[in-house]
Amino acid sequence: MKKILLVCAAGMSTSLLVNKMKDEASQQGIDVEIKAVAKEKLTENIEGANVVLLGPQIGYLEDDFKEAYKEMQIPIRVINSIDYGMMNGKKILAEAL
Amino acid sequence: MNNEMKIMQLIAQGGDARSYAMKGIALARKSNITEAKAAIKTGRDAVTKAHHIQTELIQKEASGEKQEITLLMIHAQDHLMNAMTVLDLAEEFIYVYEREEAK
């Protein structure tokens, strides 16, 4: 099963997005684990993730994270702020898979 | 746009602005002053978008249409305030780096 990890400053706004993405996944019958964590908790949650998506508010950390976790070879991307603001779970899920 | 969407816009645009401000500081540290200033400009544009929504919400409340205060709304206000502060300070940082460069 694929694991998508969403990261933001407190894990609050991404938690809402996780719910939208989970709804979308269950509607489409996709078996996927989606989890939101605060940026301080990334290290203890990154194991086994297929992709890491950053909230736009911590987009500036993209390069730092890529450098810190480069040996794990997990794609790390920033969520488009328009999709994020509109809570476009469908699009963000499709891009993550 | 429903209220949850508006709140998420505040978080996304405010967050984007803060992120550009932080990128601006990092660029200035590496002596890319022009790019740093461009990042601040992009950040200002994002915060302006957030502020339009904020103004709309405040005007509604001022005209008697009470707004529901949720924890998420407070969180969004936190993001917006943080974005504006970090942008202002980032401009100062860039100014200082630029002055150091000129020496």
N, CA and C atoms of all chains as a GROMACS GRO file, in nm:
protein
  600
    1MET      N    1   0.084  -0.120   0.000
    1MET     CA    2   0.000   0.000   0.000
    1MET      C    3   0.088   0.126   0.000
    2LYS      N    4   0.049   0.221  -0.081
    2LYS     CA    5   0.125   0.345  -0.089
    2LYS      C    6   0.103   0.431   0.036
    3LYS      N    7   0.207   0.502   0.071
    3LYS     CA    8   0.195   0.591   0.187
    3LYS      C    9   0.230   0.734   0.144
    4ILE      N   10   0.135   0.823   0.163
    4ILE     CA   11   0.158   0.965   0.131
    4ILE      C   12   0.168   1.041   0.262
    5LEU      N   13   0.274   1.119   0.274
    5LEU     CA   14   0.294   1.196   0.397
    5LEU      C   15   0.282   1.345   0.366
    6LEU      N   16   0.195   1.412   0.440
    6LEU     CA   17   0.180   1.556   0.423
    6LEU      C   18   0.243   1.626   0.543
    7VAL      N   19   0.316   1.731   0.515
    7VAL     CA   20   0.387   1.799   0.623
    7VAL      C   21   0.354   1.948   0.621
    8CYS      N   22   0.322   2.005   0.736
    8CYS     CA   23   0.309   2.151   0.745
    8CYS      C   24   0.361   2.196   0.881
    9ALA      N   25   0.341   2.323   0.913
    9ALA     CA   26   0.402   2.378   1.033
    9ALA      C   27   0.350   2.309   1.160
   10ALA      N   28   0.218   2.297   1.171
   10ALA     CA   29   0.161   2.238   1.292
   10ALA      C   30   0.086   2.108   1.264
   11GLY      N   31   0.069   2.076   1.136
   11GLY     CA   32  -0.007   1.956   1.101
   11GLY      C   33  -0.156   1.978   1.109
   12MET      N   34  -0.196   2.105   1.123
   12MET     CA   35  -0.340   2.132   1.138
   12MET      C   36  -0.410   2.148   1.004
   13SER      N   37  -0.363   2.242   0.922
   13SER     CA   38  -0.432   2.264   0.795
   13SER      C   39  -0.416   2.145   0.701
   14THR      N   40  -0.300   2.077   0.709
   14THR     CA   41  -0.284   1.959   0.623
   14THR      C   42  -0.375   1.844   0.668
   15SER      N   43  -0.413   1.843   0.797
   15SER     CA   44  -0.505   1.739   0.844
   15SER      C   45  -0.639   1.748   0.772
   16LEU      N   46  -0.682   1.871   0.747
   16LEU     CA   47  -0.807   1.890   0.672
   16LEU      C   48  -0.794   1.835   0.532
   17LEU      N   49  -0.680   1.864   0.472
   17LEU     CA   50  -0.655   1.817   0.335
   17LEU      C   51  -0.649   1.664   0.331
   18VAL      N   52  -0.589   1.606   0.435
   18VAL     CA   53  -0.582   1.460   0.443
   18VAL      C   54  -0.723   1.400   0.439
   19ASN      N   55  -0.816   1.461   0.513
   19ASN     CA   56  -0.954   1.410   0.512
   19ASN      C   57  -1.015   1.416   0.372
   20LYS      N   58  -0.990   1.527   0.302
   20LYS     CA   59  -1.042   1.540   0.165
   20LYS      C   60  -0.981   1.433   0.074
   21MET      N   61  -0.852   1.412   0.090
   21MET     CA   62  -0.782   1.313   0.006
   21MET      C   63  -0.829   1.171   0.036
   22LYS      N   64  -0.853   1.144   0.166
   22LYS     CA   65  -0.901   1.010   0.205
   22LYS      C   66  -1.040   0.984   0.148
   23ASP      N   67  -1.126   1.086   0.155
   23ASP     CA   68  -1.260   1.073   0.098
   23ASP      C   69  -1.251   1.040  -0.051
   24GLU      N   70  -1.163   1.114  -0.117
   24GLU     CA   71  -1.144   1.096  -0.261
   24GLU      C   72  -1.092   0.955  -0.291
   25ALA      N   73  -0.995   0.910  -0.210
   25ALA     CA   74  -0.937   0.777  -0.232
   25ALA      C   75  -1.042   0.668  -0.212
   26SER      N   76  -1.125   0.683  -0.108
   26SER     CA   77  -1.223   0.577  -0.083
   26SER      C   78  -1.332   0.578  -0.192
   27GLN      N   79  -1.365   0.698  -0.241
   27GLN     CA   80  -1.461   0.706  -0.352
   27GLN      C   81  -1.408   0.634  -0.476
   28GLN      N   82  -1.279   0.651  -0.499
   28GLN     CA   83  -1.218   0.591  -0.618
   28GLN      C   84  -1.173   0.447  -0.592
   29GLY      N   85  -1.192   0.401  -0.469
   29GLY     CA   86  -1.153   0.265  -0.434
   29GLY      C   87  -1.002   0.243  -0.434
   30ILE      N   88  -0.927   0.349  -0.399
   30ILE     CA   89  -0.781   0.339  -0.394
   30ILE      C   90  -0.737   0.309  -0.250
   31ASP      N   91  -0.654   0.208  -0.235
   31ASP     CA   92  -0.604   0.172  -0.104
   31ASP      C   93  -0.474   0.247  -0.078
   32VAL      N   94  -0.478   0.347   0.006
   32VAL     CA   95  -0.360   0.431   0.028
   32VAL      C   96  -0.361   0.484   0.172
   33GLU      N   97  -0.240   0.494   0.229
   33GLU     CA   98  -0.230   0.551   0.363
   33GLU      C   99  -0.190   0.698   0.348
   34ILE      N  100  -0.269   0.788   0.406
   34ILE     CA  101  -0.238   0.930   0.396
   34ILE      C  102  -0.231   0.986   0.538
   35LYS      N  103  -0.124   1.056   0.566
   35LYS     CA  104  -0.104   1.104   0.703
   35LYS      C  105  -0.048   1.246   0.703
   36ALA      N  106  -0.092   1.327   0.798
   36ALA     CA  107  -0.038   1.463   0.813
   36ALA      C  108   0.046   1.472   0.939
   37VAL      N  109   0.163   1.533   0.927
   37VAL     CA  110   0.248   1.551   1.045
   37VAL      C  111   0.306   1.693   1.048
   38ALA      N  112   0.341   1.737   1.168
   38ALA     CA  113   0.411   1.865   1.182
   38ALA      C  114   0.555   1.847   1.136
   39LYS      N  115   0.618   1.954   1.092
   39LYS     CA  116   0.752   1.941   1.034
   39LYS      C  117   0.855   1.882   1.131
   40GLU      N  118   0.835   1.904   1.260
   40GLU     CA  119   0.928   1.849   1.359
   40GLU      C  120   0.916   1.696   1.370
   41LYS      N  121   0.803   1.643   1.321
   41LYS     CA  122   0.777   1.499   1.334
   41LYS      C  123   0.808   1.423   1.206
   42LEU      N  124   0.868   1.490   1.110
   42LEU     CA  125   0.892   1.425   0.981
   42LEU      C  126   0.987   1.306   0.994
   43THR      N  127   1.096   1.326   1.065
   43THR     CA  128   1.197   1.220   1.077
   43THR      C  129   1.138   1.089   1.128
   44GLU      N  130   1.052   1.098   1.228
   44GLU     CA  131   0.998   0.975   1.287
   44GLU      C  132   0.883   0.914   1.206
   45ASN      N  133   0.840   0.986   1.100
   45ASN     CA  134   0.728   0.935   1.020
   45ASN      C  135   0.763   0.903   0.875
   46ILE      N  136   0.881   0.944   0.833
   46ILE     CA  137   0.915   0.936   0.690
   46ILE      C  138   0.938   0.792   0.641
   47GLU      N  139   0.976   0.705   0.732
   47GLU     CA  140   1.002   0.566   0.697
   47GLU      C  141   0.884   0.503   0.622
   48GLY      N  142   0.911   0.450   0.505
   48GLY     CA  143   0.806   0.379   0.430
   48GLY      C  144   0.718   0.468   0.344
   49ALA      N  145   0.740   0.600   0.349
   49ALA     CA  146   0.659   0.690   0.267
   49ALA      C  147   0.701   0.680   0.120
   50ASN      N  148   0.602   0.687   0.031
   50ASN     CA  149   0.633   0.684  -0.113
   50ASN      C  150   0.651   0.826  -0.167
   51VAL      N  151   0.588   0.921  -0.100
   51VAL     CA  152   0.602   1.060  -0.139
   51VAL      C  153   0.576   1.150  -0.018
   52VAL      N  154   0.649   1.261  -0.014
   52VAL     CA  155   0.630   1.359   0.094
   52VAL      C  156   0.583   1.490   0.030
   53LEU      N  157   0.469   1.540   0.074
   53LEU     CA  158   0.416   1.665   0.021
   53LEU      C  159   0.420   1.773   0.128
   54LEU      N  160   0.478   1.888   0.092
   54LEU     CA  161   0.489   1.996   0.189
   54LEU      C  162   0.379   2.100   0.167
   55GLY      N  163   0.321   2.150   0.274
   55GLY     CA  164   0.227   2.261   0.264
   55GLY      C  165   0.302   2.383   0.213
   56PRO      N  166   0.234   2.473   0.140
   56PRO     CA  167   0.305   2.589   0.083
   56PRO      C  168   0.373   2.675   0.189
   57GLN      N  169   0.320   2.673   0.311
   57GLN     CA  170   0.378   2.757   0.417
   57GLN      C  171   0.518   2.712   0.460
   58ILE      N  172   0.553   2.588   0.428
   58ILE     CA  173   0.690   2.546   0.460
   58ILE      C  174   0.766   2.508   0.332
   59GLY      N  175   0.720   2.565   0.221
   59GLY     CA  176   0.784   2.539   0.091
   59GLY      C  177   0.932   2.574   0.090
   60TYR      N  178   0.967   2.674   0.172
   60TYR     CA  179   1.108   2.717   0.177
   60TYR      C  180   1.200   2.609   0.234
   61LEU      N  181   1.142   2.507   0.295
   61LEU     CA  182   1.224   2.400   0.352
   61LEU      C  183   1.249   2.285   0.254
   62GLU      N  184   1.192   2.297   0.133
   62GLU     CA  185   1.202   2.188   0.035
   62GLU      C  186   1.348   2.144   0.012
   63ASP      N  187   1.434   2.240  -0.015
   63ASP     CA  188   1.574   2.205  -0.043
   63ASP      C  189   1.642   2.143   0.079
   64ASP      N  190   1.613   2.198   0.197
   64ASP     CA  191   1.672   2.145   0.320
   64ASP      C  192   1.630   1.999   0.342
   65PHE      N  193   1.501   1.973   0.322
   65PHE     CA  194   1.450   1.837   0.340
   65PHE      C  195   1.508   1.742   0.237
   66LYS      N  196   1.516   1.790   0.112
   66LYS     CA  197   1.572   1.706   0.004
   66LYS      C  198   1.714   1.664   0.039
   67GLU      N  199   1.789   1.760   0.094
   67GLU     CA  200   1.927   1.735   0.132
   67GLU      C  201   1.932   1.638   0.252
   68ALA      N  202   1.848   1.662   0.350
   68ALA     CA  203   1.851   1.582   0.472
   68ALA      C  204   1.809   1.436   0.449
   69TYR      N  205   1.716   1.415   0.354
   69TYR     CA  206   1.663   1.280   0.334
   69TYR      C  207   1.703   1.222   0.199
   70LYS      N  208   1.809   1.275   0.139
   70LYS     CA  209   1.841   1.234   0.001
   70LYS      C  210   1.873   1.085  -0.010
   71GLU      N  211   1.928   1.027   0.095
   71GLU     CA  212   1.963   0.885   0.088
   71GLU      C  213   1.840   0.795   0.086
   72MET      N  214   1.727   0.846   0.131
   72MET     CA  215   1.604   0.766   0.132
   72MET      C  216   1.537   0.764  -0.005
   73GLN      N  217   1.580   0.855  -0.092
   73GLN     CA  218   1.527   0.863  -0.230
   73GLN      C  219   1.374   0.869  -0.236
   74ILE      N  220   1.316   0.948  -0.149
   74ILE     CA  221   1.170   0.967  -0.150
   74ILE      C  222   1.144   1.103  -0.214
   75PRO      N  223   1.054   1.106  -0.315
   75PRO     CA  224   1.025   1.237  -0.375
   75PRO      C  225   0.963   1.332  -0.272
   76ILE      N  226   1.014   1.455  -0.268
   76ILE     CA  227   0.962   1.557  -0.179
   76ILE      C  228   0.916   1.675  -0.265
   77ARG      N  229   0.789   1.709  -0.253
   77ARG     CA  230   0.735   1.817  -0.336
   77ARG      C  231   0.652   1.914  -0.253
   78VAL      N  232   0.637   2.037  -0.308
   78VAL     CA  233   0.554   2.137  -0.242
   78VAL      C  234   0.417   2.137  -0.310
   79ILE      N  235   0.312   2.139  -0.230
   79ILE     CA  236   0.176   2.143  -0.285
   79ILE      C  237   0.150   2.284  -0.340
   80ASN      N  238   0.096   2.289  -0.460
   80ASN     CA  239   0.059   2.416  -0.521
   80ASN      C  240  -0.037   2.492  -0.428
   81SER      N  241  -0.008   2.622  -0.404
   81SER     CA  242  -0.086   2.694  -0.302
   81SER      C  243  -0.232   2.715  -0.344
   82ILE      N  244  -0.258   2.718  -0.473
   82ILE     CA  245  -0.397   2.733  -0.518
   82ILE      C  246  -0.475   2.605  -0.488
   83ASP      N  247  -0.416   2.489  -0.523
   83ASP     CA  248  -0.481   2.360  -0.492
   83ASP      C  249  -0.499   2.345  -0.341
   84TYR      N  250  -0.398   2.390  -0.269
   84TYR     CA  251  -0.401   2.379  -0.123
   84TYR      C  252  -0.514   2.464  -0.066
   85GLY      N  253  -0.521   2.589  -0.111
   85GLY     CA  254  -0.622   2.682  -0.062
   85GLY      C  255  -0.763   2.637  -0.096
   86MET      N  256  -0.777   2.574  -0.212
   86MET     CA  257  -0.909   2.526  -0.254
   86MET      C  258  -0.938   2.387  -0.199
   87MET      N  259  -0.842   2.330  -0.124
   87MET     CA  260  -0.858   2.194  -0.069
   87MET      C  261  -0.893   2.094  -0.180
   88ASN      N  262  -0.819   2.104  -0.290
   88ASN     CA  263  -0.846   2.018  -0.405
   88ASN      C  264  -0.786   1.878  -0.383
   89GLY      N  265  -0.855   1.801  -0.299
   89GLY     CA  266  -0.806   1.668  -0.263
   89GLY      C  267  -0.789   1.576  -0.382
   90LYS      N  268  -0.881   1.589  -0.477
   90LYS     CA  269  -0.878   1.502  -0.595
   90LYS      C  270  -0.748   1.522  -0.674
   91LYS      N  271  -0.718   1.648  -0.704
   91LYS     CA  272  -0.599   1.678  -0.784
   91LYS      C  273  -0.470   1.643  -0.709
   92ILE      N  274  -0.467   1.680  -0.582
   92ILE     CA  275  -0.345   1.656  -0.504
   92ILE      C  276  -0.321   1.505  -0.488
   93LEU      N  277  -0.430   1.429  -0.471
   93LEU     CA  278  -0.417   1.284  -0.461
   93LEU      C  279  -0.366   1.226  -0.592
   94ALA      N  280  -0.425   1.272  -0.703
   94ALA     CA  281  -0.386   1.221  -0.835
   94ALA      C  282  -0.238   1.246  -0.862
   95GLU      N  283  -0.191   1.364  -0.822
   95GLU     CA  284  -0.050   1.399  -0.846
   95GLU      C  285   0.044   1.321  -0.754
   96ALA      N  286  -0.008   1.282  -0.638
   96ALA     CA  287   0.077   1.212  -0.541
   96ALA      C  288   0.095   1.065  -0.579
   97LEU      N  289  -0.004   1.010  -0.648
   97LEU     CA  290   0.001   0.866  -0.678
   97LEU      C  291   0.090   0.834  -0.798
   98MET      N  292  -1.731   3.096  -0.265
   98MET     CA  293  -1.638   3.032  -0.171
   98MET      C  294  -1.704   3.021  -0.033
   99ASN      N  295  -1.708   2.902   0.025
   99ASN     CA  296  -1.762   2.892   0.160
   99ASN      C  297  -1.657   2.935   0.263
  100ASN      N  298  -1.698   2.940   0.390
  100ASN     CA  299  -1.608   2.992   0.492
  100ASN      C  300  -1.480   2.909   0.509
  101GLU      N  301  -1.496   2.776   0.503
  101GLU     CA  302  -1.377   2.691   0.518
  101GLU      C  303  -1.276   2.719   0.408
  102MET      N  304  -1.327   2.739   0.287
  102MET     CA  305  -1.240   2.772   0.172
  102MET      C  306  -1.166   2.904   0.196
  103LYS      N  307  -1.242   3.002   0.248
  103LYS     CA  308  -1.180   3.133   0.273
  103LYS      C  309  -1.068   3.120   0.376
  104ILE      N  310  -1.095   3.042   0.480
  104ILE     CA  311  -0.993   3.022   0.584
  104ILE      C  312  -0.871   2.953   0.524
  105MET      N  313  -0.896   2.852   0.439
  105MET     CA  314  -0.784   2.780   0.378
  105MET      C  315  -0.704   2.871   0.285
  106GLN      N  316  -0.775   2.964   0.220
  106GLN     CA  317  -0.705   3.061   0.135
  106GLN      C  318  -0.612   3.149   0.219
  107LEU      N  319  -0.660   3.189   0.336
  107LEU     CA  320  -0.576   3.269   0.426
  107LEU      C  321  -0.449   3.192   0.462
  108ILE      N  322  -0.467   3.064   0.493
  108ILE     CA  323  -0.353   2.982   0.532
  108ILE      C  324  -0.258   2.960   0.414
  109ALA      N  325  -0.315   2.926   0.299
  109ALA     CA  326  -0.232   2.895   0.182
  109ALA      C  327  -0.157   3.018   0.132
  110GLN      N  328  -0.229   3.130   0.116
  110GLN     CA  329  -0.163   3.251   0.064
  110GLN      C  330  -0.069   3.311   0.169
  111GLY      N  331  -0.114   3.314   0.294
  111GLY     CA  332  -0.026   3.364   0.400
  111GLY      C  333   0.098   3.277   0.412
  112GLY      N  334   0.076   3.146   0.405
  112GLY     CA  335   0.186   3.052   0.415
  112GLY      C  336   0.284   3.066   0.300
  113ASP      N  337   0.229   3.085   0.182
  113ASP     CA  338   0.311   3.105   0.062
  113ASP      C  339   0.400   3.230   0.080
  114ALA      N  340   0.338   3.335   0.130
  114ALA     CA  341   0.408   3.462   0.151
  114ALA      C  342   0.525   3.444   0.248
  115ARG      N  343   0.499   3.373   0.356
  115ARG     CA  344   0.604   3.350   0.456
  115ARG      C  345   0.718   3.270   0.394
  116SER      N  346   0.678   3.170   0.315
  116SER     CA  347   0.777   3.085   0.252
  116SER      C  348   0.867   3.166   0.157
  117TYR      N  349   0.807   3.256   0.079
  117TYR     CA  350   0.886   3.341  -0.011
  117TYR      C  351   0.977   3.435   0.068
  118ALA      N  352   0.928   3.483   0.181
  118ALA     CA  353   1.011   3.571   0.264
  118ALA      C  354   1.136   3.496   0.313
  119MET      N  355   1.114   3.373   0.357
  119MET     CA  356   1.226   3.291   0.406
  119MET      C  357   1.324   3.260   0.292
  120LYS      N  358   1.268   3.231   0.173
  120LYS     CA  359   1.354   3.207   0.056
  120LYS      C  360   1.436   3.331   0.024
  121GLY      N  361   1.370   3.448   0.037
  121GLY     CA  362   1.437   3.575   0.011
  121GLY      C  363   1.559   3.593   0.100
  122ILE      N  364   1.543   3.562   0.227
  122ILE     CA  365   1.655   3.577   0.321
  122ILE      C  366   1.768   3.481   0.281
  123ALA      N  367   1.732   3.355   0.248
  123ALA     CA  368   1.833   3.256   0.210
  123ALA      C  369   1.908   3.300   0.084
  124LEU      N  370   1.836   3.360  -0.011
  124LEU     CA  371   1.900   3.408  -0.135
  124LEU      C  372   1.997   3.522  -0.105
  125ALA      N  373   1.952   3.614  -0.019
  125ALA     CA  374   2.038   3.728   0.016
  125ALA      C  375   2.165   3.681   0.086
  126ARG      N  376   2.150   3.577   0.166
  126ARG     CA  377   2.266   3.522   0.237
  126ARG      C  378   2.371   3.472   0.137
  127LYS      N  379   2.319   3.422   0.021
  127LYS     CA  380   2.411   3.374  -0.082
  127LYS      C  381   2.444   3.484  -0.184
  128SER      N  382   2.422   3.609  -0.146
  128SER     CA  383   2.454   3.726  -0.227
  128SER      C  384   2.367   3.745  -0.351
  129ASN      N  385   2.255   3.673  -0.360
  129ASN     CA  386   2.164   3.695  -0.473
  129ASN      C  387   2.059   3.800  -0.435
  130ILE      N  388   2.104   3.924  -0.428
  130ILE     CA  389   2.018   4.031  -0.378
  130ILE      C  390   1.898   4.057  -0.470
  131THR      N  391   1.922   4.058  -0.601
  131THR     CA  392   1.812   4.085  -0.696
  131THR      C  393   1.704   3.977  -0.684
  132GLU      N  394   1.748   3.852  -0.681
  132GLU     CA  395   1.650   3.742  -0.669
  132GLU      C  396   1.579   3.748  -0.533
  133ALA      N  397   1.653   3.787  -0.432
  133ALA     CA  398   1.594   3.797  -0.297
  133ALA      C  399   1.482   3.899  -0.297
  134LYS      N  400   1.507   4.013  -0.363
  134LYS     CA  401   1.403   4.118  -0.368
  134LYS      C  402   1.283   4.071  -0.449
  135ALA      N  403   1.309   3.993  -0.554
  135ALA     CA  404   1.199   3.939  -0.635
  135ALA      C  405   1.113   3.844  -0.552
  136ALA      N  406   1.178   3.765  -0.467
  136ALA     CA  407   1.104   3.672  -0.380
  136ALA      C  408   1.014   3.749  -0.284
  137ILE      N  409   1.065   3.860  -0.231
  137ILE     CA  410   0.985   3.943  -0.141
  137ILE      C  411   0.863   3.998  -0.214
  138LYS      N  412   0.886   4.040  -0.339
  138LYS     CA  413   0.776   4.094  -0.420
  138LYS      C  414   0.667   3.988  -0.438
  139THR      N  415   0.708   3.864  -0.471
  139THR     CA  416   0.612   3.755  -0.488
  139THR      C  417   0.538   3.729  -0.356
  140GLY      N  418   0.613   3.735  -0.247
  140GLY     CA  419   0.553   3.717  -0.114
  140GLY      C  420   0.450   3.825  -0.083
  141ARG      N  421   0.483   3.949  -0.119
  141ARG     CA  422   0.390   4.061  -0.097
  141ARG      C  423   0.260   4.039  -0.176
  142ASP      N  424   0.275   3.990  -0.299
  142ASP     CA  425   0.156   3.965  -0.382
  142ASP      C  426   0.066   3.860  -0.316
  143ALA      N  427   0.130   3.756  -0.263
  143ALA     CA  428   0.052   3.649  -0.198
  143ALA      C  429  -0.020   3.701  -0.074
  144VAL      N  430   0.051   3.780   0.005
  144VAL     CA  431  -0.010   3.832   0.128
  144VAL      C  432  -0.122   3.930   0.096
  145THR      N  433  -0.108   4.000  -0.016
  145THR     CA  434  -0.215   4.092  -0.058
  145THR      C  435  -0.342   4.013  -0.090
  146LYS      N  436  -0.326   3.899  -0.156
  146LYS     CA  437  -0.442   3.814  -0.188
  146LYS      C  438  -0.510   3.769  -0.057
  147ALA      N  439  -0.428   3.728   0.038
  147ALA     CA  440  -0.483   3.685   0.167
  147ALA      C  441  -0.555   3.801   0.233
  148HIS      N  442  -0.497   3.920   0.218
  148HIS     CA  443  -0.554   4.035   0.287
  148HIS      C  444  -0.688   4.077   0.230
  149HIS      N  445  -0.709   4.051   0.100
  149HIS     CA  446  -0.840   4.080   0.041
  149HIS      C  447  -0.948   3.998   0.110
  150ILE      N  448  -0.917   3.872   0.134
  150ILE     CA  449  -1.013   3.783   0.201
  150ILE      C  450  -1.035   3.829   0.345
  151GLN      N  451  -0.924   3.863   0.409
  151GLN     CA  452  -0.930   3.910   0.548
  151GLN      C  453  -1.019   4.035   0.559
  152THR      N  454  -1.000   4.128   0.467
  152THR     CA  455  -1.078   4.252   0.468
  152THR      C  456  -1.227   4.221   0.451
  153GLU      N  457  -1.255   4.129   0.357
  153GLU     CA  458  -1.394   4.090   0.332
  153GLU      C  459  -1.458   4.034   0.460
  154LEU      N  460  -1.383   3.948   0.530
  154LEU     CA  461  -1.434   3.887   0.653
  154LEU      C  462  -1.457   3.992   0.761
  155ILE      N  463  -1.362   4.084   0.774
  155ILE     CA  464  -1.373   4.188   0.877
  155ILE      C  465  -1.490   4.281   0.847
  156GLN      N  466  -1.504   4.318   0.719
  156GLN     CA  467  -1.613   4.409   0.682
  156GLN      C  468  -1.749   4.345   0.708
  157LYS      N  469  -1.758   4.214   0.682
  157LYS     CA  470  -1.883   4.142   0.708
  157LYS      C  471  -1.919   4.151   0.855
  158GLU      N  472  -1.818   4.125   0.938
  158GLU     CA  473  -1.843   4.128   1.082
  158GLU      C  474  -1.881   4.269   1.128
  159ALA      N  475  -1.810   4.368   1.073
  159ALA     CA  476  -1.836   4.507   1.110
  159ALA      C  477  -1.977   4.549   1.071
  160SER      N  478  -2.028   4.489   0.965
  160SER     CA  479  -2.162   4.527   0.920
  160SER      C  480  -2.271   4.444   0.991
  161GLY      N  481  -2.230   4.370   1.094
  161GLY     CA  482  -2.327   4.300   1.176
  161GLY      C  483  -2.343   4.152   1.145
  162GLU      N  484  -2.273   4.104   1.042
  162GLU     CA  485  -2.282   3.962   1.007
  162GLU      C  486  -2.177   3.885   1.086
  163LYS      N  487  -2.220   3.830   1.199
  163LYS     CA  488  -2.124   3.769   1.290
  163LYS      C  489  -2.051   3.651   1.227
  164GLN      N  490  -1.919   3.648   1.244
  164GLN     CA  491  -1.840   3.540   1.189
  164GLN      C  492  -1.819   3.430   1.294
  165GLU      N  493  -1.824   3.308   1.248
  165GLU     CA  494  -1.802   3.197   1.341
  165GLU      C  495  -1.652   3.185   1.370
  166ILE      N  496  -1.619   3.181   1.498
  166ILE     CA  497  -1.477   3.171   1.536
  166ILE      C  498  -1.442   3.026   1.567
  167THR      N  499  -1.371   2.964   1.477
  167THR     CA  500  -1.327   2.826   1.499
  167THR      C  501  -1.176   2.826   1.528
  168LEU      N  502  -1.127   2.714   1.577
  168LEU     CA  503  -0.983   2.704   1.600
  168LEU      C  504  -0.907   2.720   1.469
  169LEU      N  505  -0.965   2.666   1.361
  169LEU     CA  506  -0.901   2.679   1.229
  169LEU      C  507  -0.891   2.826   1.186
  170MET      N  508  -0.995   2.904   1.216
  170MET     CA  509  -0.992   3.047   1.184
  170MET      C  510  -0.882   3.117   1.262
  171ILE      N  511  -0.868   3.083   1.388
  171ILE     CA  512  -0.762   3.143   1.470
  171ILE      C  513  -0.625   3.105   1.413
  172HIS      N  514  -0.615   2.980   1.371
  172HIS     CA  515  -0.492   2.930   1.310
  172HIS      C  516  -0.459   3.009   1.182
  173ALA      N  517  -0.561   3.040   1.106
  173ALA     CA  518  -0.543   3.117   0.982
  173ALA      C  519  -0.496   3.259   1.012
  174GLN      N  520  -0.553   3.318   1.117
  174GLN     CA  521  -0.512   3.453   1.158
  174GLN      C  522  -0.365   3.452   1.200
  175ASP      N  523  -0.329   3.344   1.266
  175ASP     CA  524  -0.191   3.324   1.310
  175ASP      C  525  -0.096   3.322   1.190
  176HIS      N  526  -0.136   3.246   1.088
  176HIS     CA  527  -0.057   3.236   0.965
  176HIS      C  528  -0.040   3.372   0.898
  177LEU      N  529  -0.150   3.445   0.889
  177LEU     CA  530  -0.148   3.574   0.820
  177LEU      C  531  -0.058   3.674   0.893
  178MET      N  532  -0.076   3.682   1.024
  178MET     CA  533   0.004   3.775   1.102
  178MET      C  534   0.153   3.740   1.091
  179ASN      N  535   0.179   3.609   1.100
  179ASN     CA  536   0.317   3.561   1.090
  179ASN      C  537   0.378   3.598   0.954
  180ALA      N  538   0.298   3.582   0.848
  180ALA     CA  539   0.346   3.612   0.713
  180ALA      C  540   0.384   3.759   0.702
  181MET      N  541   0.300   3.847   0.754
  181MET     CA  542   0.327   3.990   0.742
  181MET      C  543   0.452   4.029   0.821
  182THR      N  544   0.465   3.974   0.941
  182THR     CA  545   0.583   4.004   1.023
  182THR      C  546   0.711   3.955   0.956
  183VAL      N  547   0.707   3.830   0.909
  183VAL     CA  548   0.827   3.772   0.850
  183VAL      C  549   0.867   3.847   0.722
  184LEU      N  550   0.767   3.889   0.644
  184LEU     CA  551   0.797   3.967   0.523
  184LEU      C  552   0.867   4.099   0.557
  185ASP      N  553   0.814   4.169   0.657
  185ASP     CA  554   0.875   4.296   0.697
  185ASP      C  555   1.020   4.275   0.742
  186LEU      N  556   1.039   4.173   0.823
  186LEU     CA  557   1.174   4.147   0.874
  186LEU      C  558   1.267   4.099   0.763
  187ALA      N  559   1.213   4.020   0.670
  187ALA     CA  560   1.295   3.970   0.558
  187ALA      C  561   1.348   4.087   0.476
  188GLU      N  562   1.264   4.186   0.456
  188GLU     CA  563   1.308   4.305   0.381
  188GLU      C  564   1.427   4.371   0.451
  189GLU      N  565   1.418   4.378   0.582
  189GLU     CA  566   1.528   4.438   0.659
  189GLU      C  567   1.655   4.354   0.647
  190PHE      N  568   1.639   4.222   0.657
  190PHE     CA  569   1.755   4.132   0.644
  190PHE      C  570   1.824   4.154   0.510
  191ILE      N  571   1.743   4.159   0.405
  191ILE     CA  572   1.798   4.174   0.271
  191ILE      C  573   1.872   4.307   0.258
  192TYR      N  574   1.813   4.409   0.318
  192TYR     CA  575   1.876   4.542   0.318
  192TYR      C  576   2.013   4.534   0.386
  193VAL      N  577   2.020   4.464   0.497
  193VAL     CA  578   2.148   4.453   0.570
  193VAL      C  579   2.251   4.373   0.488
  194TYR      N  580   2.205   4.262   0.430
  194TYR     CA  581   2.296   4.184   0.346
  194TYR      C  582   2.347   4.266   0.227
  195GLU      N  583   2.257   4.345   0.170
  195GLU     CA  584   2.293   4.428   0.055
  195GLU      C  585   2.399   4.531   0.096
  196ARG      N  586   2.382   4.587   0.213
  196ARG     CA  587   2.477   4.688   0.261
  196ARG      C  588   2.614   4.624   0.287
  197GLU      N  589   2.611   4.504   0.341
  197GLU     CA  590   2.736   4.432   0.366
  197GLU      C  591   2.808   4.403   0.234
  198GLU      N  592   2.730   4.366   0.132
  198GLU     CA  593   2.784   4.337  -0.001
  198GLU      C  594   2.856   4.460  -0.058
  199ALA      N  595   2.798   4.575  -0.035
  199ALA     CA  596   2.848   4.699  -0.094
  199ALA      C  597   2.979   4.745  -0.030
  200LYS      N  598   3.009   4.690   0.088
  200LYS     CA  599   3.130   4.734   0.160
  200LYS      C  600   3.259   4.688   0.093
   0.00000   0.00000   0.00000
